[in-house]
């Protein structure tokens, strides 16, 4: 038997806690390594992995808050807290990238001495930490926007750590100090790319755009294929939070359909939407085809 929603949520929380501990420890080590080696690339990687720890903590907080029960005042609960956390993560990434870009410009004009051996050792430790975090979060990144945001943080930082290790080895053997700045600029570009993707996904949810993985035309065709449905219109599909889709719309039925039959028709459509498209919350109104209804004037006539 598969794990229930509560168990899956608890499993994600535990993985996030482990990733937070790893990210925080890696950030401290890389900050110390940057101070000892004089490497801006290592400091950039430390800043990135430090924001990883903060972003993971924010994601964990949002995940717990979003699990609060629904209330009359909050009919959808607190699911959108995850989206707000994703927006905050994206804004934080942009701010960090801006700071590092300014530092990189100053270093490029006047590169300081760098201890390549220290930079290499600390960068390798950071790379191992990031690979471990990727393994923890990979499976959840496809199902949860906050896990995806955290995964993107760590993925970008992993690429940055690869750059740090490569630059450290090159500096050790060639003394090309500007390689440190080049790698720092590369990390900044990775940070900005991660921020752009995360902000795009979060903004789409806030604007209640149709989920990218769902096609309204296919949904409409599937509804029309349900026996008893004669038409469908005014369909709206949106994301409440990651993995939770909602739909509203009108379906047309024959004029002689009773209230009882209409209720069963709605249930069949809702079951299809849930099983085929993962739409857990569907609100449908049944309309009768006007040309099949008996006009009121005819009902008033005597036999």
ZAMARGU-4260 file (C-alpha; in steps of 0.2 Angstrom, whole numbers, plus 5000, padded with zeros to 4 digits):
<rodrens>
0) 5000/5000/5000 | 5007/5017/4995 | 5010/5031/5008 | 4996/5043/5011 | 4997/5062/5009
5) 5001/5065/5027 | 5016/5052/5026 | 5022/5059/5010 | 5022/5077/5017 | 5031/5071/5032
10) 5044/5062/5022 | 5047/5078/5012 | 5049/5088/5028 | 5062/5076/5035 | 5072/5077/5018
15) 5071/5096/5019 | 5077/5096/5037 | 5092/5085/5032 | 5096/5096/5017 | 5095/5112/5028
20) 5108/5105/5040 | 5120/5100/5025 | 5118/5117/5016 | 5121/5127/5032 | 5137/5117/5036
25) 5143/5119/5018 | 5140/5138/5018 | 5150/5140/5034 | 5165/5129/5028 | 5165/5139/5011
30) 5165/5156/5019 | 5179/5151/5030 | 5188/5143/5014 | 5185/5160/5005 | 5193/5170/5019
35) 5208/5158/5019 | 5210/5157/5000 | 5204/5174/4995 | 5193/5166/4982 | 5177/5176/4976
40) 5171/5161/4967 | 5171/5151/4983 | 5162/5166/4992 | 5149/5166/4978 | 5147/5147/4980
45) 5145/5150/4999 | 5132/5164/4996 | 5123/5152/4985 | 5123/5137/4997 | 5119/5149/5011
50) 5103/5155/5002 | 5100/5136/4999 | 5099/5134/5018 | 5087/5149/5019 | 5077/5144/5005
55) 5075/5126/5011 | 5070/5133/5028 | 5057/5144/5020 | 5051/5130/5010 | 5049/5119/5026
60) 5040/5133/5035 | 5028/5135/5020 | 5025/5116/5019 | 5020/5116/5037 | 5009/5131/5036
65) 5000/5125/5020 | 4995/5109/5030 | 4984/5119/5042 | 4965/5114/5040 | 4953/5124/5030
70) 4942/5137/5038 | 4926/5146/5033 | 4937/5162/5031 | 4951/5152/5021 | 4941/5140/5011
75) 4956/5134/5001 | 4967/5133/5017 | 4985/5140/5017 | 4991/5131/5001 | 4996/5147/4993
80) 5009/5150/5007 | 5020/5138/4996 | 5018/5150/4982 | 5023/5165/4992 | 5038/5156/4999
85) 5043/5152/4981 | 5042/5171/4976 | 5052/5176/4991 | 5065/5163/4986 | 5066/5170/4969
90) 5068/5188/4975 | 5082/5183/4987 | 5091/5174/4973 | 5090/5190/4962 | 5097/5201/4977
95) 5112/5189/4980 | 5116/5189/4961 | 5117/5208/4961 | 5128/5209/4975 | 5140/5195/4968
100) 5140/5204/4951 | 5147/5220/4959 | 5160/5211/4969 | 5165/5201/4953 | 5168/5217/4943
105) 5179/5224/4957 | 5189/5208/4958 | 5191/5207/4939 | 5199/5225/4938 | 5211/5221/4952
110) 5212/5202/4956 | 5220/5198/4973 | 5231/5183/4977 | 5222/5166/4979 | 5227/5150/4987
115) 5222/5137/4974 | 5225/5122/4985 | 5213/5128/4999 | 5200/5133/4986 | 5201/5116/4978
120) 5199/5107/4994 | 5184/5117/5001 | 5176/5118/4984 | 5177/5099/4983 | 5168/5098/5000
125) 5155/5109/4994 | 5152/5099/4978 | 5149/5083/4989 | 5137/5092/5000 | 5127/5098/4985
130) 5127/5081/4977 | 5120/5074/4993 | 5106/5087/4994 | 5101/5084/4975 | 5099/5066/4980
135) 5087/5070/4994 | 5076/5082/4984 | 5076/5075/4966 | 5061/5064/4968 | 5050/5078/4976
140) 5055/5092/4963 | 5043/5086/4950 | 5028/5086/4962 | 5030/5101/4973 | 5034/5119/4969
145) 5044/5123/4985 | 5054/5106/4983 | 5057/5112/4965 | 5063/5129/4970 | 5075/5121/4983
150) 5081/5108/4970 | 5084/5123/4958 | 5094/5132/4971 | 5105/5116/4974 | 5106/5111/4956
155) 5113/5128/4951 | 5125/5128/4966 | 5131/5110/4961 | 5136/5117/4944 | 5144/5132/4953
160) 5154/5120/4964 | 5160/5111/4949 | 5166/5127/4942 | 5175/5131/4958 | 5184/5115/4959
165) 5189/5117/4940 | 5195/5135/4943 | 5205/5130/4958 | 5214/5117/4949 | 5218/5128/4935
170) 5224/5142/4946 | 5235/5130/4956 | 5244/5126/4940 | 5243/5141/4929 | 5241/5156/4942
175) 5227/5163/4931 | 5219/5173/4945 | 5205/5180/4934 | 5198/5162/4932 | 5191/5165/4950
180) 5181/5180/4944 | 5175/5170/4928 | 5168/5156/4939 | 5160/5169/4950 | 5152/5177/4936
185) 5146/5159/4930 | 5138/5156/4947 | 5129/5173/4946 | 5122/5168/4929 | 5116/5151/4937
190) 5108/5160/4951 | 5099/5172/4940 | 5093/5157/4929 | 5086/5148/4944 | 5077/5164/4950
195) 5069/5167/4933 | 5062/5149/4932 | 5056/5149/4950 | 5048/5167/4948 | 5040/5161/4932
200) 5031/5146/4939 | 5026/5155/4955 | 5019/5170/4945 | 5009/5158/4934 | 5001/5151/4949
205) 4997/5168/4956 | 4989/5173/4940 | 4979/5157/4940 | 4986/5152/4923 | 4982/5135/4916
210) 4995/5123/4922 | 5008/5120/4909 | 5006/5101/4910 | 4987/5102/4906 | 4979/5106/4889
215) 4962/5114/4890 | 4957/5107/4873 | 4961/5089/4879 | 4951/5092/4895 | 4936/5098/4885
220) 4937/5083/4873 | 4938/5071/4888 | 4923/5079/4896 | 4913/5077/4880 | 4918/5059/4879
225) 4909/5055/4895 | 4892/5047/4891 | 4877/5060/4894 | 4888/5075/4891 | 4881/5085/4876
230) 4893/5100/4877 | 4905/5109/4888 | 4909/5128/4889 | 4916/5141/4901 | 4930/5129/4907
235) 4943/5137/4919 | 4958/5127/4925 | 4971/5133/4937 | 4983/5128/4951 | 4980/5131/4969
240) 4997/5126/4974 | 5009/5113/4967 | 5000/5097/4963 | 4983/5104/4967 | 4973/5108/4952
245) 4955/5116/4952 | 4942/5117/4938 | 4926/5126/4935 | 4914/5124/4920 | 4897/5121/4913
250) 4892/5105/4905 | 4877/5103/4893 | 4865/5088/4895 | 4848/5083/4887 | 4833/5093/4892
255) 4825/5078/4900 | 4839/5074/4912 | 4833/5074/4930 | 4842/5081/4945 | 4846/5064/4951
260) 4854/5060/4934 | 4863/5076/4933 | 4871/5073/4949 | 4877/5056/4944 | 4884/5064/4927
265) 4894/5077/4937 | 4901/5063/4948 | 4907/5053/4932 | 4915/5069/4925 | 4923/5073/4941
270) 4930/5055/4943 | 4937/5056/4925 | 4945/5073/4928 | 4953/5066/4944 | 4959/5050/4937
275) 4965/5056/4920 | 4971/5074/4924 | 4974/5074/4942 | 4961/5088/4945 | 4956/5085/4963
280) 4943/5099/4964 | 4931/5101/4950 | 4915/5112/4951 | 4903/5109/4937 | 4886/5116/4933
285) 4874/5106/4922 | 4864/5116/4909 | 4850/5108/4898 | 4850/5110/4880 | 4836/5123/4876
290) 4830/5115/4860 | 4826/5099/4869 | 4816/5108/4883 | 4797/5110/4883 | 4793/5128/4881
295) 4783/5136/4896 | 4769/5141/4884 | 4766/5123/4878 | 4765/5117/4897 | 4751/5130/4899
300) 4741/5124/4885 | 4726/5112/4888 | 4727/5095/4880
</rodrens>
